[in-house]
Amino acid sequence: MGFSAMGGSMEQNYLIMKNGSTLIGLFQAMFDGNMLTFNPGWDENARNLESFDDVRDIQKHLKENEVTLEKTADETTSGPEHIFLKDPDGNMILIDQHR
């Protein structure tokens, strides 16, 4: 499919694969079921973006729109944090901010 490894390793049971500006993460036995991931603050090359929506702001928007979160971020903190929610089919969505 034209993807090449850009992160992780088989020994660590995960690979981050890239084709152009498209990234996919392949994780073996790290998570139950299927999962979509989003990383606020990074571009498609895992480089820091100057401006981005903090995961806590994303969480606030989702809560205001009555989206149920499986795991919430501590709104009194800053920096790395993550939230989980499920899509209508029950697949997990991870919004994982690394900085």
C-alpha positions as CSV (number, residue, x, y, z in Angstrom):
1,M,0.0,0.0,0.0
2,G,3.0,2.3,-0.2
3,F,3.5,2.8,3.6
4,S,6.9,2.9,5.3
5,A,7.8,2.7,9.0
6,M,8.5,6.1,10.6
7,G,8.2,5.1,14.3
8,G,8.0,2.3,16.8
9,S,9.4,-1.2,16.1
10,M,8.2,-4.8,15.8
11,E,10.0,-5.5,19.1
12,Q,7.9,-2.9,20.8
13,N,4.8,-4.4,19.2
14,Y,3.8,-1.2,17.3
15,L,4.7,0.6,14.1
16,I,3.8,4.1,12.9
17,M,3.5,3.9,9.2
18,K,3.5,6.8,6.7
19,N,2.5,7.3,3.1
20,G,2.7,10.9,2.0
21,S,0.9,12.9,4.6
22,T,-1.2,9.8,5.8
23,L,-0.2,8.1,9.0
24,I,-1.5,4.9,10.5
25,G,-0.5,3.2,13.8
26,L,-0.4,-0.5,14.0
27,F,-0.5,-1.8,17.6
28,Q,-0.3,-5.4,18.6
29,A,-2.0,-6.3,21.9
30,M,-1.7,-2.7,23.3
31,F,-5.4,-1.9,23.1
32,D,-8.6,-3.8,23.0
33,G,-10.4,-3.6,19.6
34,N,-10.0,-1.0,16.9
35,M,-8.9,2.5,17.7
36,L,-8.5,5.8,15.8
37,T,-5.8,8.2,17.2
38,F,-5.3,11.9,16.9
39,N,-2.4,13.9,18.1
40,P,-3.0,17.6,18.7
41,G,0.2,19.6,18.5
42,W,1.9,17.4,15.9
43,D,1.9,17.5,12.1
44,E,2.1,14.3,10.0
45,N,5.8,14.1,10.7
46,A,5.4,14.2,14.5
47,R,6.9,17.8,14.4
48,N,5.5,20.3,16.8
49,L,2.9,22.7,15.5
50,E,3.2,26.3,16.5
51,S,-0.6,26.6,17.1
52,F,-3.1,23.8,17.9
53,D,-6.2,23.1,19.9
54,D,-5.3,21.8,23.3
55,V,-6.9,18.5,24.2
56,R,-8.7,20.2,27.2
57,D,-10.3,22.6,24.7
58,I,-11.4,19.7,22.5
59,Q,-12.8,18.0,25.6
60,K,-14.8,21.1,26.6
61,H,-16.2,21.3,23.1
62,L,-17.2,17.7,23.1
63,K,-18.8,17.9,26.5
64,E,-20.8,21.1,25.4
65,N,-22.1,19.0,22.6
66,E,-23.1,16.2,24.9
67,V,-20.5,13.7,23.6
68,T,-19.8,11.0,26.2
69,L,-16.2,10.6,27.1
70,E,-14.8,7.3,28.3
71,K,-11.7,9.0,29.9
72,T,-11.4,12.7,30.5
73,A,-8.4,15.0,30.8
74,D,-7.6,16.9,34.0
75,E,-8.6,20.5,33.1
76,T,-6.5,21.9,35.9
77,T,-3.3,20.8,34.2
78,S,-1.4,21.7,31.0
79,G,0.9,19.8,28.7
80,P,0.6,16.1,27.8
81,E,-2.9,14.6,28.4
82,H,-5.4,12.4,26.6
83,I,-9.1,11.6,26.3
84,F,-11.0,8.6,25.0
85,L,-14.4,8.4,23.4
86,K,-16.3,5.8,21.3
87,D,-17.7,6.2,17.8
88,P,-21.2,5.0,17.1
89,D,-19.9,1.5,16.3
90,G,-18.1,1.2,19.7
91,N,-14.6,1.8,18.3
92,M,-12.3,3.8,20.6
93,I,-11.0,7.2,19.6
94,L,-7.9,8.4,21.4
95,I,-7.0,12.1,21.3
96,D,-3.4,12.0,22.6
97,Q,-1.6,15.3,23.2
98,H,2.2,14.7,23.7
99,R,3.2,18.3,24.7
